Amino acid sequence: MVVSRLVLVYGSGMDRVSDLGEVDLAELLGLDLSGQAVERVVEIGRRVDRLRVDGDQPGWAVGAAPPAVAQPAAQPVAQPVAQPMVEDQPMAFAFGTVLDRRPGGGDGLEYALDVWRADEDALLVSVAVEVACFCPTGHQTHTAAETAWTATTGGQLVDALDRAVATMTAWAHEANTADDWRKIAKLPLR
Ligand SMILES: [Zn+2]
């Protein structure tokens, strides 16, 4: 299972904001988001920022606005279901951020939260643990863990982001060094 982070180039054709409240999320995401859902997404973004350690500057990468799509018919909010992502599936980037657990250098360890436009009607919220990589193939960084949820309504997006933050919080308590995560993922330590 590989998140299509290869297609993601932070800083290329993207805006960078310090707070999601600066972004027109309804336009960016193409969902029929209520004002309340927008507020909750912004607040969840601030919860992510509160997980940052000293020296890690808040910053969110924001993709280009997707084309307008028809508003989805009202449907009951379903629980987001964690599901594997298809390797190399092309997805448009919506917004995301990285928690740098080693700001300023050292052995790299990052927790990434990204929201993708999987297709016209679906978003995908992914979280990943990235460590500096010592594999013989040299990936530069290696994904040590990842989880994702799909969302097709504003309510599902809020649920998915809630779960994403809970997952990041648990990760941050579970292991605190890149070597911890390499052991968990059975990656070469050096
Ligand atoms: Zn690797």
Residues whose N, C-alpha, C, O or C-beta is under 5 A from the ligand:
A	BS01	ZN	C133 F134 C135 H139 T141 H142
